[in-house]
């Protein structure tokens, strides 16, 4: 039969080990996910030519004026 003097230190030991494991793995997982997101965003940016965007390389105001002019023409 397990005595209380054996169970309590074992329980605290398991708790401390769990805390240490969490303190190590959580930053590692965060680093991995951020690195993955960062590399995928770099790959996505590299695959789109700089002159081909939603506004086709024009400043935002010129792109808005073009859409307004095309709406007026219709």
C-alpha angles and dihedrals in degrees: 000000000000115000126219091245089061099042100050097055090043091052092050091047091053091047093051091047090051091050091049091049091050093048090055102040101043095061090044092053091046091051091049094050093046091048091050092049091046095051093045091051090050090050091049092049091048093052094057114074111234094238094052111072134124091284095038093238096308124126114261095255093053091049090051091049091051092053092047091050092051091049091051092050092057 
